[in-house]
Amino acid sequence: MSIQMLFCGLTHVDTMTQRKFLDNTERQRAVF
């Protein structure tokens, strides 16, 4: 596994985490 592939994988996971966090924030904002 190349370093570039590993970096792309980490970036993808980070993007997914941020998206999930933003979704939770939007949901909480909608509740309030």
PyMOL Python script that loads the backbone (N, CA, C, O; Angstrom):
from pymol import cmd

cmd.read_pdbstr("""\
ATOM      1  N   MET A   1       0.863  -1.193   0.000  1.00  0.00           N
ATOM      2  CA  MET A   1       0.000   0.000   0.000  1.00  0.00           C
ATOM      3  C   MET A   1       0.896   1.239   0.000  1.00  0.00           C
ATOM      4  O   MET A   1       1.752   1.405   0.869  1.00  0.00           O
ATOM      5  N   SER A   2       0.684   2.086  -0.972  1.00  0.00           N
ATOM      6  CA  SER A   2       1.539   3.268  -1.089  1.00  0.00           C
ATOM      7  C   SER A   2       1.113   4.347  -0.100  1.00  0.00           C
ATOM      8  O   SER A   2      -0.023   4.364   0.375  1.00  0.00           O
ATOM      9  N   ILE A   3       2.038   5.237   0.197  1.00  0.00           N
ATOM     10  CA  ILE A   3       1.749   6.330   1.131  1.00  0.00           C
ATOM     11  C   ILE A   3       0.652   7.224   0.559  1.00  0.00           C
ATOM     12  O   ILE A   3      -0.189   7.740   1.295  1.00  0.00           O
ATOM     13  N   GLN A   4       0.670   7.400  -0.766  1.00  0.00           N
ATOM     14  CA  GLN A   4      -0.335   8.273  -1.386  1.00  0.00           C
ATOM     15  C   GLN A   4      -1.734   7.683  -1.195  1.00  0.00           C
ATOM     16  O   GLN A   4      -2.683   8.404  -0.885  1.00  0.00           O
ATOM     17  N   MET A   5      -1.853   6.355  -1.386  1.00  0.00           N
ATOM     18  CA  MET A   5      -3.147   5.697  -1.193  1.00  0.00           C
ATOM     19  C   MET A   5      -3.586   5.834   0.265  1.00  0.00           C
ATOM     20  O   MET A   5      -4.753   6.103   0.548  1.00  0.00           O
ATOM     21  N   LEU A   6      -2.635   5.646   1.186  1.00  0.00           N
ATOM     22  CA  LEU A   6      -2.954   5.744   2.609  1.00  0.00           C
ATOM     23  C   LEU A   6      -3.431   7.153   2.947  1.00  0.00           C
ATOM     24  O   LEU A   6      -4.403   7.325   3.683  1.00  0.00           O
ATOM     25  N   PHE A   7      -2.744   8.159   2.406  1.00  0.00           N
ATOM     26  CA  PHE A   7      -3.115   9.554   2.660  1.00  0.00           C
ATOM     27  C   PHE A   7      -4.515   9.833   2.113  1.00  0.00           C
ATOM     28  O   PHE A   7      -5.323  10.493   2.766  1.00  0.00           O
ATOM     29  N   CYS A   8      -4.797   9.325   0.908  1.00  0.00           N
ATOM     30  CA  CYS A   8      -6.123   9.532   0.305  1.00  0.00           C
ATOM     31  C   CYS A   8      -7.188   8.880   1.184  1.00  0.00           C
ATOM     32  O   CYS A   8      -8.270   9.437   1.368  1.00  0.00           O
ATOM     33  N   GLY A   9      -6.883   7.700   1.725  1.00  0.00           N
ATOM     34  CA  GLY A   9      -7.830   6.996   2.588  1.00  0.00           C
ATOM     35  C   GLY A   9      -8.108   7.796   3.846  1.00  0.00           C
ATOM     36  O   GLY A   9      -9.259   7.926   4.264  1.00  0.00           O
ATOM     37  N   LEU A  10      -7.046   8.336   4.456  1.00  0.00           N
ATOM     38  CA  LEU A  10      -7.215   9.128   5.679  1.00  0.00           C
ATOM     39  C   LEU A  10      -8.022  10.385   5.384  1.00  0.00           C
ATOM     40  O   LEU A  10      -8.876  10.778   6.180  1.00  0.00           O
ATOM     41  N   THR A  11      -7.756  11.017   4.244  1.00  0.00           N
ATOM     42  CA  THR A  11      -8.484  12.230   3.873  1.00  0.00           C
ATOM     43  C   THR A  11      -9.960  11.908   3.684  1.00  0.00           C
ATOM     44  O   THR A  11     -10.827  12.680   4.094  1.00  0.00           O
ATOM     45  N   HIS A  12     -10.248  10.749   3.054  1.00  0.00           N
ATOM     46  CA  HIS A  12     -11.627  10.345   2.813  1.00  0.00           C
ATOM     47  C   HIS A  12     -12.348  10.138   4.144  1.00  0.00           C
ATOM     48  O   HIS A  12     -13.480  10.588   4.322  1.00  0.00           O
ATOM     49  N   VAL A  13     -11.684   9.455   5.074  1.00  0.00           N
ATOM     50  CA  VAL A  13     -12.289   9.203   6.385  1.00  0.00           C
ATOM     51  C   VAL A  13     -12.528  10.524   7.108  1.00  0.00           C
ATOM     52  O   VAL A  13     -13.572  10.717   7.731  1.00  0.00           O
ATOM     53  N   ASP A  14     -11.554  11.437   7.021  1.00  0.00           N
ATOM     54  CA  ASP A  14     -11.681  12.738   7.683  1.00  0.00           C
ATOM     55  C   ASP A  14     -12.873  13.506   7.109  1.00  0.00           C
ATOM     56  O   ASP A  14     -13.619  14.148   7.848  1.00  0.00           O
ATOM     57  N   THR A  15     -13.047  13.435   5.784  1.00  0.00           N
ATOM     58  CA  THR A  15     -14.164  14.128   5.142  1.00  0.00           C
ATOM     59  C   THR A  15     -15.489  13.534   5.609  1.00  0.00           C
ATOM     60  O   THR A  15     -16.444  14.261   5.880  1.00  0.00           O
ATOM     61  N   MET A  16     -15.539  12.194   5.702  1.00  0.00           N
ATOM     62  CA  MET A  16     -16.758  11.529   6.151  1.00  0.00           C
ATOM     63  C   MET A  16     -17.074  11.940   7.587  1.00  0.00           C
ATOM     64  O   MET A  16     -18.231  12.185   7.930  1.00  0.00           O
ATOM     65  N   THR A  17     -16.036  12.014   8.425  1.00  0.00           N
ATOM     66  CA  THR A  17     -16.231  12.394   9.830  1.00  0.00           C
ATOM     67  C   THR A  17     -16.759  13.816   9.925  1.00  0.00           C
ATOM     68  O   THR A  17     -17.685  14.090  10.688  1.00  0.00           O
ATOM     69  N   GLN A  18     -16.169  14.725   9.147  1.00  0.00           N
ATOM     70  CA  GLN A  18     -16.618  16.116   9.169  1.00  0.00           C
ATOM     71  C   GLN A  18     -18.062  16.214   8.686  1.00  0.00           C
ATOM     72  O   GLN A  18     -18.856  16.976   9.239  1.00  0.00           O
ATOM     73  N   ARG A  19     -18.401  15.441   7.652  1.00  0.00           N
ATOM     74  CA  ARG A  19     -19.762  15.492   7.115  1.00  0.00           C
ATOM     75  C   ARG A  19     -20.749  14.997   8.177  1.00  0.00           C
ATOM     76  O   ARG A  19     -21.814  15.583   8.371  1.00  0.00           O
ATOM     77  N   LYS A  20     -20.376  13.905   8.863  1.00  0.00           N
ATOM     78  CA  LYS A  20     -21.244  13.352   9.896  1.00  0.00           C
ATOM     79  C   LYS A  20     -21.405  14.367  11.029  1.00  0.00           C
ATOM     80  O   LYS A  20     -22.500  14.551  11.560  1.00  0.00           O
ATOM     81  N   PHE A  21     -20.295  15.027  11.393  1.00  0.00           N
ATOM     82  CA  PHE A  21     -20.334  16.030  12.463  1.00  0.00           C
ATOM     83  C   PHE A  21     -21.236  17.193  12.053  1.00  0.00           C
ATOM     84  O   PHE A  21     -22.016  17.694  12.863  1.00  0.00           O
ATOM     85  N   LEU A  22     -21.128  17.621  10.794  1.00  0.00           N
ATOM     86  CA  LEU A  22     -21.957  18.725  10.309  1.00  0.00           C
ATOM     87  C   LEU A  22     -23.423  18.311  10.301  1.00  0.00           C
ATOM     88  O   LEU A  22     -24.297  19.106  10.645  1.00  0.00           O
ATOM     89  N   ASP A  23     -23.695  17.059   9.907  1.00  0.00           N
ATOM     90  CA  ASP A  23     -25.075  16.573   9.898  1.00  0.00           C
ATOM     91  C   ASP A  23     -25.644  16.612  11.312  1.00  0.00           C
ATOM     92  O   ASP A  23     -26.785  17.027  11.517  1.00  0.00           O
ATOM     93  N   ASN A  24     -24.838  16.173  12.299  1.00  0.00           N
ATOM     94  CA  ASN A  24     -25.297  16.190  13.688  1.00  0.00           C
ATOM     95  C   ASN A  24     -25.544  17.619  14.146  1.00  0.00           C
ATOM     96  O   ASN A  24     -26.512  17.883  14.860  1.00  0.00           O
ATOM     97  N   THR A  25     -24.680  18.542  13.743  1.00  0.00           N
ATOM     98  CA  THR A  25     -24.833  19.946  14.129  1.00  0.00           C
ATOM     99  C   THR A  25     -26.126  20.506  13.536  1.00  0.00           C
ATOM    100  O   THR A  25     -26.875  21.207  14.216  1.00  0.00           O
ATOM    101  N   GLU A  26     -26.381  20.194  12.273  1.00  0.00           N
ATOM    102  CA  GLU A  26     -27.606  20.683  11.626  1.00  0.00           C
ATOM    103  C   GLU A  26     -28.832  20.105  12.329  1.00  0.00           C
ATOM    104  O   GLU A  26     -29.834  20.797  12.509  1.00  0.00           O
ATOM    105  N   ARG A  27     -28.748  18.838  12.725  1.00  0.00           N
ATOM    106  CA  ARG A  27     -29.863  18.180  13.387  1.00  0.00           C
ATOM    107  C   ARG A  27     -30.139  18.852  14.737  1.00  0.00           C
ATOM    108  O   ARG A  27     -31.289  19.112  15.089  1.00  0.00           O
ATOM    109  N   GLN A  28     -29.061  19.128  15.488  1.00  0.00           N
ATOM    110  CA  GLN A  28     -29.221  19.777  16.789  1.00  0.00           C
ATOM    111  C   GLN A  28     -29.782  21.187  16.609  1.00  0.00           C
ATOM    112  O   GLN A  28     -30.617  21.635  17.396  1.00  0.00           O
ATOM    113  N   ARG A  29     -29.325  21.876  15.580  1.00  0.00           N
ATOM    114  CA  ARG A  29     -29.800  23.235  15.325  1.00  0.00           C
ATOM    115  C   ARG A  29     -31.298  23.196  14.990  1.00  0.00           C
ATOM    116  O   ARG A  29     -32.051  24.083  15.392  1.00  0.00           O
ATOM    117  N   ALA A  30     -31.717  22.172  14.259  1.00  0.00           N
ATOM    118  CA  ALA A  30     -33.122  22.041  13.895  1.00  0.00           C
ATOM    119  C   ALA A  30     -33.958  21.774  15.147  1.00  0.00           C
ATOM    120  O   ALA A  30     -35.086  22.251  15.261  1.00  0.00           O
ATOM    121  N   VAL A  31     -33.395  21.008  16.085  1.00  0.00           N
ATOM    122  CA  VAL A  31     -34.115  20.714  17.331  1.00  0.00           C
ATOM    123  C   VAL A  31     -34.304  21.996  18.126  1.00  0.00           C
ATOM    124  O   VAL A  31     -35.389  22.258  18.644  1.00  0.00           O
ATOM    125  N   PHE A  32     -33.248  22.793  18.221  1.00  0.00           N
ATOM    126  CA  PHE A  32     -33.351  24.059  18.942  1.00  0.00           C
ATOM    127  C   PHE A  32     -34.022  25.084  18.040  1.00  0.00           C
ATOM    128  O   PHE A  32     -34.212  26.231  18.445  1.00  0.00           O
TER     129      PHE A  32
END
""", "prot")
cmd.dss("prot")
cmd.show_as("cartoon", "prot")
cmd.util.cbc("prot")
cmd.orient("prot")
